[in-house]
C-alpha cells in the first residue's frame, strides 16, 4: 500500500489544456473518489496516475517515488475498467491469473493466489467457466479478482459499474466498499454518479472543467459546500436555487425571492458586501423543505410518491423547486401549499462562492 500524491498536474491536448494544475493527496489505505460531469477531466487524471496518459506538467507520486516516467507495468498499480476487458477464450481461473503468469509465477502459486481472491469475491464455483457464461456482475468481480491477485499498492477504478443495471450497481458498490475495508489498499475510483461517490468514498474530489472544486468527506461536501457547483452536484435530488436580494426582517436577515416572499438566510453572511440589498442566490435542499401551515406559498405542479418519501414539484416565486417529505400527501396540480425552509445556503451569483 502507498499514498498517492498529485502536485500541480496539468494536461494539454495540443493547445487545449483540459486539466488545470490539480493538487490531490490520497492517504495510504484511503478510498478516494473523483466525481464530476462528463468531460471534467477525472478519467484523464486517473489515466495519468496509471501511466496510460502522458503528463504535460506536474508530478505524480506513488509512495515516495515520482512515477511520471515510469512505465505502467512498473508502477505497482492495478486498474479495473468499465468494460471488464476479459479474454473470452480463457477461463475465469486463467483470466485472473494471467498477469501472474506473465510475471513468471509458478502454476501452483498462481492457483493459490487466484483461489484466495475467488473466495473473497464468491467466484470459487465459476473458476472453470468462460466470460460468456457469466452475468455482468460476475464478470466485473472477475475483473476485480484479476486486480486483487497482483496485490498492488494502488487500485484504480474507471467507472466500473456504469455497464450494470441499477439494482446490480447498488449491490456491486456495497461489495467494492466491503472489499476495500478488508484489503485496505489505497484506491482511486472515478464516477459521474454522485450517489456512488457519497456511499463509497472516504474522500471525494469534485471536479469541473479540469479544476478541483472541493475536496472533503461525503458529509463535509453535503453539509458545507464551497460553491454553487458543489452544492448542486452533491445531493439527490439536487439542491433548489432561487435568485433574490438580502433583506432585513423582524426575525433577522432574509432573502427576498419574490414580492413579499422571504426565505431565511443563515447568519452571519461572509464578506464585506454582506449588507441589505445585495443580490444573492439562496439554495435549499429538497429534504430541508417542510410542508407546514405557516410558510412561504407554493403551487403544486406534480407529486411523485416513492414509498418511503414523497417528492413534490412546485412553483415558488416563479421558480421550479422540489420538496422531499416523509409524510404521504395527495396534492393535486394547481393546489396551493406552504413550505418552510429548515436550512438554507447563500451564494454569490457572480463567483458562485458560498457566502455563509
KOLGU-516719 format. One record per residue (C-alpha): residue number from 1; residue in three letters; x, y, z. Coordinates in steps of 0.001 Angstrom, whole numbers. Layout:
BEGIN
<atom pos="NUM" code="ALA" x="X" y="Y" z="Z"/>
...
***
This chain:
BEGIN
<atom pos="1" code="UNK" x="0" y="0" z="0"/>
<atom pos="2" code="UNK" x="1081" y="3583" z="-583"/>
<atom pos="3" code="UNK" x="-142" y="7140" z="-626"/>
<atom pos="4" code="UNK" x="-781" y="8841" z="-3965"/>
<atom pos="5" code="UNK" x="148" y="12499" z="-4430"/>
<atom pos="6" code="UNK" x="-704" y="14684" z="-7417"/>
<atom pos="7" code="UNK" x="1144" y="18004" z="-7486"/>
<atom pos="8" code="UNK" x="300" y="20792" z="-9958"/>
<atom pos="9" code="UNK" x="-866" y="18286" z="-12580"/>
<atom pos="10" code="UNK" x="-1652" y="19751" z="-15995"/>
<atom pos="11" code="UNK" x="-2704" y="18026" z="-19191"/>
<atom pos="12" code="UNK" x="-2982" y="19537" z="-22647"/>
<atom pos="13" code="UNK" x="-4087" y="18077" z="-25947"/>
<atom pos="14" code="UNK" x="-2343" y="20329" z="-28414"/>
<atom pos="15" code="UNK" x="-3159" y="23946" z="-27471"/>
<atom pos="16" code="UNK" x="-6154" y="22906" z="-25316"/>
<atom pos="17" code="UNK" x="-5497" y="22436" z="-21601"/>
<atom pos="18" code="UNK" x="-8011" y="20012" z="-20064"/>
<atom pos="19" code="UNK" x="-6569" y="19579" z="-16549"/>
<atom pos="20" code="UNK" x="-5516" y="22798" z="-14829"/>
<atom pos="21" code="UNK" x="-2971" y="22478" z="-12037"/>
<atom pos="22" code="UNK" x="-4619" y="19798" z="-9878"/>
<atom pos="23" code="UNK" x="-3297" y="19061" z="-6369"/>
<atom pos="24" code="UNK" x="-4627" y="15984" z="-4563"/>
<atom pos="25" code="UNK" x="-3179" y="13959" z="-1676"/>
<atom pos="26" code="UNK" x="-4609" y="10472" z="-1109"/>
<atom pos="27" code="UNK" x="-3549" y="8820" z="2144"/>
<atom pos="28" code="UNK" x="-2293" y="5257" z="2460"/>
<atom pos="29" code="UNK" x="-5311" y="2937" z="2551"/>
<atom pos="30" code="UNK" x="-7798" y="5666" z="1653"/>
<atom pos="31" code="UNK" x="-10700" y="5220" z="-795"/>
<atom pos="32" code="UNK" x="-10777" y="8402" z="-2883"/>
<atom pos="33" code="UNK" x="-13500" y="9073" z="-5458"/>
<atom pos="34" code="UNK" x="-13052" y="11520" z="-8342"/>
<atom pos="35" code="UNK" x="-16528" y="12713" z="-9301"/>
<atom pos="36" code="UNK" x="-17879" y="15222" z="-11772"/>
<atom pos="37" code="UNK" x="-19817" y="15565" z="-15026"/>
<atom pos="38" code="UNK" x="-18665" y="14037" z="-18303"/>
<atom pos="39" code="UNK" x="-15635" y="15822" z="-19717"/>
<atom pos="40" code="UNK" x="-14456" y="17293" z="-16402"/>
<atom pos="41" code="UNK" x="-11049" y="15551" z="-16570"/>
<atom pos="42" code="UNK" x="-11498" y="12846" z="-13937"/>
<atom pos="43" code="UNK" x="-10770" y="9858" z="-16231"/>
<atom pos="44" code="UNK" x="-7820" y="11704" z="-17784"/>
<atom pos="45" code="UNK" x="-6448" y="12233" z="-14264"/>
<atom pos="46" code="UNK" x="-6863" y="8537" z="-13455"/>
<atom pos="47" code="UNK" x="-5111" y="7543" z="-16686"/>
<atom pos="48" code="UNK" x="-2197" y="9828" z="-15788"/>
<atom pos="49" code="UNK" x="-1873" y="8059" z="-12421"/>
<atom pos="50" code="UNK" x="-1907" y="4733" z="-14282"/>
<atom pos="51" code="UNK" x="676" y="5894" z="-16836"/>
<atom pos="52" code="UNK" x="-1718" y="5468" z="-19750"/>
<atom pos="53" code="UNK" x="-1749" y="9219" z="-20432"/>
<atom pos="54" code="UNK" x="1321" y="11449" z="-20605"/>
<atom pos="55" code="UNK" x="1551" y="14264" z="-18040"/>
<atom pos="56" code="UNK" x="2096" y="17709" z="-19537"/>
<atom pos="57" code="UNK" x="3494" y="19129" z="-16282"/>
<atom pos="58" code="UNK" x="3476" y="18415" z="-12572"/>
<atom pos="59" code="UNK" x="4339" y="15300" z="-10557"/>
<atom pos="60" code="UNK" x="2596" y="12041" z="-9700"/>
<atom pos="61" code="UNK" x="3999" y="10191" z="-6693"/>
<atom pos="62" code="UNK" x="3090" y="6681" z="-5605"/>
<atom pos="63" code="UNK" x="4611" y="6304" z="-2181"/>
<atom pos="64" code="UNK" x="7881" y="8235" z="-2189"/>
<atom pos="65" code="UNK" x="8560" y="7569" z="-5884"/>
<atom pos="66" code="UNK" x="7873" y="10049" z="-8694"/>
<atom pos="67" code="UNK" x="6344" y="7908" z="-11453"/>
<atom pos="68" code="UNK" x="5972" y="10418" z="-14316"/>
<atom pos="69" code="UNK" x="8444" y="8497" z="-16477"/>
<atom pos="70" code="UNK" x="7764" y="5023" z="-15057"/>
<atom pos="71" code="UNK" x="6056" y="2500" z="-17352"/>
<atom pos="72" code="UNK" x="2503" y="1477" z="-16293"/>
<atom pos="73" code="UNK" x="3510" y="-2126" z="-15578"/>
<atom pos="74" code="UNK" x="6229" y="-912" z="-13197"/>
<atom pos="75" code="UNK" x="4025" y="1424" z="-11140"/>
<atom pos="76" code="UNK" x="2640" y="-1384" z="-8953"/>
<atom pos="77" code="UNK" x="-960" y="-424" z="-9682"/>
<atom pos="78" code="UNK" x="-3947" y="-2486" z="-10849"/>
<atom pos="79" code="UNK" x="-6780" y="-999" z="-12895"/>
<atom pos="80" code="UNK" x="-10406" y="-2125" z="-13186"/>
<atom pos="81" code="UNK" x="-12069" y="-877" z="-16365"/>
<atom pos="82" code="UNK" x="-15658" y="-113" z="-17294"/>
<atom pos="83" code="UNK" x="-15805" y="-2857" z="-19961"/>
<atom pos="84" code="UNK" x="-14238" y="-5691" z="-17865"/>
<atom pos="85" code="UNK" x="-11508" y="-6350" z="-20527"/>
<atom pos="86" code="UNK" x="-11606" y="-10132" z="-20032"/>
<atom pos="87" code="UNK" x="-10094" y="-12610" z="-22504"/>
<atom pos="88" code="UNK" x="-13093" y="-14506" z="-23963"/>
<atom pos="89" code="UNK" x="-11079" y="-17661" z="-24783"/>
<atom pos="90" code="UNK" x="-9753" y="-18007" z="-21208"/>
<atom pos="91" code="UNK" x="-11485" y="-19436" z="-18165"/>
<atom pos="92" code="UNK" x="-12066" y="-17335" z="-15063"/>
<atom pos="93" code="UNK" x="-9038" y="-19018" z="-13474"/>
<atom pos="94" code="UNK" x="-6800" y="-18152" z="-16433"/>
<atom pos="95" code="UNK" x="-8131" y="-14601" z="-16702"/>
<atom pos="96" code="UNK" x="-7482" y="-13893" z="-13046"/>
<atom pos="97" code="UNK" x="-4033" y="-15463" z="-13074"/>
<atom pos="98" code="UNK" x="-2815" y="-14155" z="-16435"/>
<atom pos="99" code="UNK" x="-770" y="-11242" z="-15054"/>
<atom pos="100" code="UNK" x="950" y="-13618" z="-12607"/>
<atom pos="101" code="UNK" x="1743" y="-15986" z="-15472"/>
<atom pos="102" code="UNK" x="3343" y="-13125" z="-17406"/>
<atom pos="103" code="UNK" x="5379" y="-12305" z="-14283"/>
<atom pos="104" code="UNK" x="6783" y="-15839" z="-14283"/>
<atom pos="105" code="UNK" x="4974" y="-17171" z="-11192"/>
<atom pos="106" code="UNK" x="4693" y="-20935" z="-10834"/>
<atom pos="107" code="UNK" x="1421" y="-22664" z="-11660"/>
<atom pos="108" code="UNK" x="965" y="-23657" z="-8023"/>
<atom pos="109" code="UNK" x="1486" y="-20099" z="-6770"/>
<atom pos="110" code="UNK" x="-927" y="-18744" z="-9384"/>
<atom pos="111" code="UNK" x="-3601" y="-21266" z="-8419"/>
<atom pos="112" code="UNK" x="-3231" y="-20450" z="-4729"/>
<atom pos="113" code="UNK" x="-3448" y="-16663" z="-5259"/>
<atom pos="114" code="UNK" x="-6415" y="-16978" z="-7629"/>
<atom pos="115" code="UNK" x="-8302" y="-19277" z="-5255"/>
<atom pos="116" code="UNK" x="-7731" y="-16809" z="-2387"/>
<atom pos="117" code="UNK" x="-9158" y="-13952" z="-4468"/>
<atom pos="118" code="UNK" x="-12016" y="-16102" z="-5745"/>
<atom pos="119" code="UNK" x="-13020" y="-16976" z="-2194"/>
<atom pos="120" code="UNK" x="-13076" y="-13271" z="-1242"/>
<atom pos="121" code="UNK" x="-15258" y="-12442" z="-4269"/>
<atom pos="122" code="UNK" x="-17528" y="-15506" z="-4241"/>
<atom pos="123" code="UNK" x="-16156" y="-16812" z="-7543"/>
<atom pos="124" code="UNK" x="-14837" y="-20225" z="-6475"/>
<atom pos="125" code="UNK" x="-17559" y="-22168" z="-8309"/>
<atom pos="126" code="UNK" x="-17010" y="-20186" z="-11513"/>
<atom pos="127" code="UNK" x="-13241" y="-20696" z="-11957"/>
<atom pos="128" code="UNK" x="-13766" y="-23210" z="-14777"/>
<atom pos="129" code="UNK" x="-16249" y="-21070" z="-16707"/>
<atom pos="130" code="UNK" x="-15667" y="-18644" z="-19577"/>
<atom pos="131" code="UNK" x="-16692" y="-14945" z="-19513"/>
<atom pos="132" code="UNK" x="-19625" y="-15604" z="-21891"/>
<atom pos="133" code="UNK" x="-21097" y="-17953" z="-19262"/>
<atom pos="134" code="UNK" x="-21159" y="-15242" z="-16577"/>
<atom pos="135" code="UNK" x="-23536" y="-12386" z="-15730"/>
<atom pos="136" code="UNK" x="-22389" y="-8764" z="-15871"/>
<atom pos="137" code="UNK" x="-21861" y="-8623" z="-12127"/>
<atom pos="138" code="UNK" x="-19844" y="-11848" z="-12139"/>
<atom pos="139" code="UNK" x="-17644" y="-10549" z="-14959"/>
<atom pos="140" code="UNK" x="-16968" y="-7377" z="-13001"/>
<atom pos="141" code="UNK" x="-15982" y="-9469" z="-9984"/>
<atom pos="142" code="UNK" x="-13563" y="-11415" z="-12195"/>
<atom pos="143" code="UNK" x="-12049" y="-8114" z="-13350"/>
<atom pos="144" code="UNK" x="-11629" y="-7105" z="-9696"/>
<atom pos="145" code="UNK" x="-10190" y="-10523" z="-8882"/>
<atom pos="146" code="UNK" x="-7596" y="-10107" z="-11627"/>
<atom pos="147" code="UNK" x="-6536" y="-6862" z="-9897"/>
<atom pos="148" code="UNK" x="-6546" y="-8377" z="-6399"/>
<atom pos="149" code="UNK" x="-4220" y="-11295" z="-7210"/>
<atom pos="150" code="UNK" x="-1452" y="-8854" z="-8135"/>
<atom pos="151" code="UNK" x="-1514" y="-7369" z="-4603"/>
<atom pos="152" code="UNK" x="-747" y="-3870" z="-5918"/>
<atom pos="153" code="UNK" x="-14" y="-736" z="-3924"/>
<atom pos="154" code="UNK" x="-2933" y="1094" z="-5545"/>
<atom pos="155" code="UNK" x="-6253" y="86" z="-7134"/>
<atom pos="156" code="UNK" x="-7613" y="2323" z="-9909"/>
<atom pos="157" code="UNK" x="-11304" y="2038" z="-10869"/>
<atom pos="158" code="UNK" x="-12557" y="3707" z="-14069"/>
<atom pos="159" code="UNK" x="-16383" y="3837" z="-13826"/>
<atom pos="160" code="UNK" x="-16526" y="57" z="-13238"/>
<atom pos="161" code="UNK" x="-20288" y="-103" z="-12572"/>
<atom pos="162" code="UNK" x="-21661" y="2019" z="-15414"/>
<atom pos="163" code="UNK" x="-22486" y="-1014" z="-17602"/>
<atom pos="164" code="UNK" x="-24576" y="-2693" z="-14899"/>
<atom pos="165" code="UNK" x="-28293" y="-2302" z="-14237"/>
<atom pos="166" code="UNK" x="-29460" y="-168" z="-11309"/>
<atom pos="167" code="UNK" x="-30065" y="-2993" z="-8830"/>
<atom pos="168" code="UNK" x="-26739" y="-4661" z="-9592"/>
<atom pos="169" code="UNK" x="-24883" y="-1341" z="-9302"/>
<atom pos="170" code="UNK" x="-26168" y="-959" z="-5744"/>
<atom pos="171" code="UNK" x="-25062" y="-4496" z="-4859"/>
<atom pos="172" code="UNK" x="-21646" y="-4097" z="-6501"/>
<atom pos="173" code="UNK" x="-20816" y="-790" z="-4838"/>
<atom pos="174" code="UNK" x="-21500" y="-2477" z="-1486"/>
<atom pos="175" code="UNK" x="-19180" y="-5323" z="-2489"/>
<atom pos="176" code="UNK" x="-16409" y="-2935" z="-3562"/>
<atom pos="177" code="UNK" x="-16645" y="-974" z="-313"/>
<atom pos="178" code="UNK" x="-16587" y="-4180" z="1754"/>
<atom pos="179" code="UNK" x="-13618" y="-5387" z="-306"/>
<atom pos="180" code="UNK" x="-11723" y="-2183" z="408"/>
<atom pos="181" code="UNK" x="-12428" y="-2433" z="4118"/>
<atom pos="182" code="UNK" x="-10993" y="-5959" z="4030"/>
<atom pos="183" code="UNK" x="-7908" y="-5312" z="1873"/>
<atom pos="184" code="UNK" x="-7250" y="-1691" z="2954"/>
<atom pos="185" code="UNK" x="-5472" y="-949" z="-333"/>
<atom pos="186" code="UNK" x="-5246" y="2674" z="-1465"/>
<atom pos="187" code="UNK" x="-7971" y="3120" z="-4092"/>
<atom pos="188" code="UNK" x="-8826" y="5829" z="-6622"/>
<atom pos="189" code="UNK" x="-12303" y="5500" z="-8115"/>
<atom pos="190" code="UNK" x="-13762" y="7544" z="-10986"/>
<atom pos="191" code="UNK" x="-17513" y="8014" z="-11439"/>
<atom pos="192" code="UNK" x="-20021" y="10593" z="-12664"/>
<atom pos="193" code="UNK" x="-22610" y="9218" z="-10203"/>
<atom pos="194" code="UNK" x="-22599" y="11278" z="-7014"/>
<atom pos="195" code="UNK" x="-24594" y="8584" z="-5165"/>
<atom pos="196" code="UNK" x="-21717" y="6150" z="-5792"/>
<atom pos="197" code="UNK" x="-19292" y="8800" z="-4563"/>
<atom pos="198" code="UNK" x="-21287" y="9546" z="-1402"/>
<atom pos="199" code="UNK" x="-21801" y="5913" z="-412"/>
<atom pos="200" code="UNK" x="-18310" y="4568" z="-1151"/>
<atom pos="201" code="UNK" x="-15729" y="7282" z="-510"/>
<atom pos="202" code="UNK" x="-13541" y="8193" z="2430"/>
<atom pos="203" code="UNK" x="-12628" y="11295" z="440"/>
<atom pos="204" code="UNK" x="-14386" y="12889" z="-2545"/>
<atom pos="205" code="UNK" x="-12705" y="15141" z="-5110"/>
<atom pos="206" code="UNK" x="-15346" y="17147" z="-7015"/>
<atom pos="207" code="UNK" x="-14090" y="18171" z="-10461"/>
<atom pos="208" code="UNK" x="-15479" y="20557" z="-13047"/>
<atom pos="209" code="UNK" x="-13879" y="21763" z="-16267"/>
<atom pos="210" code="UNK" x="-10468" y="20344" z="-15358"/>
<atom pos="211" code="UNK" x="-10417" y="22102" z="-11968"/>
<atom pos="212" code="UNK" x="-10894" y="20729" z="-8449"/>
<atom pos="213" code="UNK" x="-13915" y="22471" z="-6954"/>
<atom pos="214" code="UNK" x="-13711" y="20946" z="-3464"/>
<atom pos="215" code="UNK" x="-12151" y="18038" z="-1573"/>
<atom pos="216" code="UNK" x="-13646" y="16512" z="1554"/>
<atom pos="217" code="UNK" x="-15525" y="13650" z="3129"/>
<atom pos="218" code="UNK" x="-19007" y="12889" z="1752"/>
<atom pos="219" code="UNK" x="-20793" y="14586" z="4649"/>
<atom pos="220" code="UNK" x="-18443" y="17589" z="4577"/>
<atom pos="221" code="UNK" x="-19375" y="18231" z="951"/>
<atom pos="222" code="UNK" x="-23078" y="17738" z="1681"/>
<atom pos="223" code="UNK" x="-23160" y="19892" z="4816"/>
<atom pos="224" code="UNK" x="-20603" y="22520" z="3824"/>
<atom pos="225" code="UNK" x="-20434" y="23001" z="17"/>
<atom pos="226" code="UNK" x="-17856" y="25592" z="-1047"/>
<atom pos="227" code="UNK" x="-19746" y="26904" z="-4056"/>
<atom pos="228" code="UNK" x="-22806" y="26658" z="-6281"/>
<atom pos="229" code="UNK" x="-21391" y="23833" z="-8382"/>
<atom pos="230" code="UNK" x="-20635" y="21533" z="-5437"/>
<atom pos="231" code="UNK" x="-23955" y="22381" z="-3763"/>
<atom pos="232" code="UNK" x="-25879" y="21495" z="-6920"/>
<atom pos="233" code="UNK" x="-23850" y="18384" z="-7749"/>
<atom pos="234" code="UNK" x="-23745" y="16709" z="-4329"/>
<atom pos="235" code="UNK" x="-27132" y="15566" z="-3040"/>
<atom pos="236" code="UNK" x="-30034" y="13767" z="-4682"/>
<atom pos="237" code="UNK" x="-32489" y="15214" z="-5597"/>
<atom pos="238" code="UNK" x="-30394" y="18287" z="-6406"/>
<atom pos="239" code="UNK" x="-30473" y="21471" z="-4341"/>
<atom pos="240" code="UNK" x="-33018" y="24147" z="-5293"/>
<atom pos="241" code="UNK" x="-31615" y="27568" z="-6231"/>
<atom pos="242" code="UNK" x="-33515" y="30881" z="-6257"/>
<atom pos="243" code="UNK" x="-32250" y="34370" z="-7085"/>
<atom pos="244" code="UNK" x="-33019" y="37136" z="-4609"/>
<atom pos="245" code="UNK" x="-31789" y="40046" z="-2514"/>
<atom pos="246" code="UNK" x="-30826" y="40240" z="1133"/>
<atom pos="247" code="UNK" x="-33473" y="41962" z="3277"/>
<atom pos="248" code="UNK" x="-33773" y="42779" z="6976"/>
<atom pos="249" code="UNK" x="-36865" y="41265" z="8584"/>
<atom pos="250" code="UNK" x="-38321" y="41235" z="12077"/>
<atom pos="251" code="UNK" x="-36635" y="37877" z="12693"/>
<atom pos="252" code="UNK" x="-33244" y="38726" z="11149"/>
<atom pos="253" code="UNK" x="-31668" y="38606" z="7719"/>
<atom pos="254" code="UNK" x="-33635" y="37020" z="4876"/>
<atom pos="255" code="UNK" x="-33562" y="36649" z="1099"/>
<atom pos="256" code="UNK" x="-36451" y="38192" z="-826"/>
<atom pos="257" code="UNK" x="-37066" y="35885" z="-3796"/>
<atom pos="258" code="UNK" x="-40366" y="37383" z="-4887"/>
<atom pos="259" code="UNK" x="-42770" y="40112" z="-3876"/>
<atom pos="260" code="UNK" x="-43461" y="39524" z="-206"/>
<atom pos="261" code="UNK" x="-41749" y="36105" z="-287"/>
<atom pos="262" code="UNK" x="-38701" y="35976" z="2005"/>
<atom pos="263" code="UNK" x="-36611" y="32903" z="2793"/>
<atom pos="264" code="UNK" x="-34478" y="32844" z="5952"/>
<atom pos="265" code="UNK" x="-30736" y="33430" z="5480"/>
<atom pos="266" code="UNK" x="-28020" y="31855" z="7637"/>
<atom pos="267" code="UNK" x="-26072" y="34304" z="9779"/>
<atom pos="268" code="UNK" x="-23533" y="35752" z="9558"/>
<atom pos="269" code="UNK" x="-23120" y="36413" z="5841"/>
<atom pos="270" code="UNK" x="-19417" y="36255" z="4987"/>
<atom pos="271" code="UNK" x="-17627" y="39051" z="3141"/>
<atom pos="272" code="UNK" x="-17571" y="42829" z="3203"/>
<atom pos="273" code="UNK" x="-20599" y="43286" z="941"/>
<atom pos="274" code="UNK" x="-22917" y="41281" z="3142"/>
<atom pos="275" code="UNK" x="-25440" y="44059" z="3672"/>
<atom pos="276" code="UNK" x="-29057" y="44594" z="2796"/>
<atom pos="277" code="UNK" x="-29930" y="44802" z="-890"/>
<atom pos="278" code="UNK" x="-27114" y="42581" z="-2088"/>
<atom pos="279" code="UNK" x="-28041" y="40176" z="-4907"/>
<atom pos="280" code="UNK" x="-27538" y="36549" z="-3873"/>
<atom pos="281" code="UNK" x="-28533" y="33007" z="-4761"/>
<atom pos="282" code="UNK" x="-30261" y="31094" z="-1992"/>
<atom pos="283" code="UNK" x="-30059" y="27310" z="-2015"/>
<atom pos="284" code="UNK" x="-32252" y="24856" z="-118"/>
<atom pos="285" code="UNK" x="-32155" y="21080" z="-394"/>
<atom pos="286" code="UNK" x="-35470" y="19328" z="-1167"/>
<atom pos="287" code="UNK" x="-35213" y="17349" z="2073"/>
<atom pos="288" code="UNK" x="-34897" y="20640" z="4009"/>
<atom pos="289" code="UNK" x="-38303" y="21906" z="2846"/>
<atom pos="290" code="UNK" x="-41220" y="21022" z="5130"/>
<atom pos="291" code="UNK" x="-44929" y="21254" z="4272"/>
<atom pos="292" code="UNK" x="-46459" y="23393" z="7049"/>
<atom pos="293" code="UNK" x="-49491" y="25562" z="7773"/>
<atom pos="294" code="UNK" x="-47379" y="28716" z="8005"/>
<atom pos="295" code="UNK" x="-44604" y="29173" z="5447"/>
<atom pos="296" code="UNK" x="-43889" y="30612" z="2024"/>
<atom pos="297" code="UNK" x="-46567" y="29969" z="-634"/>
<atom pos="298" code="UNK" x="-46003" y="27477" z="-3452"/>
<atom pos="299" code="UNK" x="-48161" y="25959" z="-6189"/>
<atom pos="300" code="UNK" x="-48058" y="22184" z="-6706"/>
<atom pos="301" code="UNK" x="-47229" y="21000" z="-10220"/>
<atom pos="302" code="UNK" x="-46542" y="17277" z="-9715"/>
<atom pos="303" code="UNK" x="-46403" y="14751" z="-6881"/>
<atom pos="304" code="UNK" x="-44227" y="11621" z="-7093"/>
<atom pos="305" code="UNK" x="-44699" y="9054" z="-4305"/>
<atom pos="306" code="UNK" x="-41686" y="6731" z="-3958"/>
<atom pos="307" code="UNK" x="-42875" y="4709" z="-980"/>
<atom pos="308" code="UNK" x="-40588" y="5899" z="1795"/>
<atom pos="309" code="UNK" x="-40730" y="9523" z="609"/>
<atom pos="310" code="UNK" x="-42936" y="11831" z="-1429"/>
<atom pos="311" code="UNK" x="-41373" y="14268" z="-3876"/>
<atom pos="312" code="UNK" x="-43396" y="17412" z="-4551"/>
<atom pos="313" code="UNK" x="-42575" y="19611" z="-7557"/>
<atom pos="314" code="UNK" x="-43764" y="23183" z="-7127"/>
<atom pos="315" code="UNK" x="-43535" y="26746" z="-8341"/>
<atom pos="316" code="UNK" x="-42200" y="29076" z="-5658"/>
<atom pos="317" code="UNK" x="-41891" y="32759" z="-6577"/>
<atom pos="318" code="UNK" x="-41933" y="31705" z="-10221"/>
<atom pos="319" code="UNK" x="-39026" y="29261" z="-9804"/>
<atom pos="320" code="UNK" x="-39147" y="25461" z="-10027"/>
<atom pos="321" code="UNK" x="-38467" y="23816" z="-6680"/>
<atom pos="322" code="UNK" x="-38845" y="20309" z="-5313"/>
<atom pos="323" code="UNK" x="-39500" y="19163" z="-1767"/>
<atom pos="324" code="UNK" x="-38955" y="15668" z="-360"/>
<atom pos="325" code="UNK" x="-41073" y="14801" z="2681"/>
<atom pos="326" code="UNK" x="-41664" y="11611" z="4660"/>
<atom pos="327" code="UNK" x="-45394" y="12258" z="5001"/>
<atom pos="328" code="UNK" x="-47770" y="10974" z="2337"/>
<atom pos="329" code="UNK" x="-49654" y="13743" z="573"/>
<atom pos="330" code="UNK" x="-52223" y="13604" z="-2203"/>
<atom pos="331" code="UNK" x="-51926" y="17142" z="-3505"/>
<atom pos="332" code="UNK" x="-53431" y="17998" z="-6874"/>
<atom pos="333" code="UNK" x="-51703" y="20055" z="-9603"/>
<atom pos="334" code="UNK" x="-52535" y="23721" z="-9035"/>
<atom pos="335" code="UNK" x="-53123" y="23272" z="-5305"/>
<atom pos="336" code="UNK" x="-51572" y="25927" z="-3067"/>
<atom pos="337" code="UNK" x="-49387" y="24761" z="-187"/>
<atom pos="338" code="UNK" x="-46899" y="26383" z="2163"/>
<atom pos="339" code="UNK" x="-43270" y="25347" z="2553"/>
<atom pos="340" code="UNK" x="-40828" y="26150" z="5349"/>
<atom pos="341" code="UNK" x="-37067" y="26032" z="4643"/>
<atom pos="342" code="UNK" x="-35311" y="24451" z="7604"/>
<atom pos="343" code="UNK" x="-31774" y="25142" z="6318"/>
<atom pos="344" code="UNK" x="-30532" y="27468" z="3570"/>
<atom pos="345" code="UNK" x="-27228" y="28253" z="1870"/>
<atom pos="346" code="UNK" x="-26269" y="31638" z="380"/>
<atom pos="347" code="UNK" x="-24021" y="32077" z="-2666"/>
<atom pos="348" code="UNK" x="-22580" y="34957" z="-4651"/>
<atom pos="349" code="UNK" x="-24228" y="34901" z="-8118"/>
<atom pos="350" code="UNK" x="-21112" y="36197" z="-9911"/>
<atom pos="351" code="UNK" x="-18387" y="33962" z="-8477"/>
<atom pos="352" code="UNK" x="-20590" y="31097" z="-7235"/>
<atom pos="353" code="UNK" x="-18744" y="31142" z="-3881"/>
<atom pos="354" code="UNK" x="-20577" y="30369" z="-669"/>
<atom pos="355" code="UNK" x="-21201" y="33455" z="1473"/>
<atom pos="356" code="UNK" x="-22392" y="31975" z="4730"/>
***
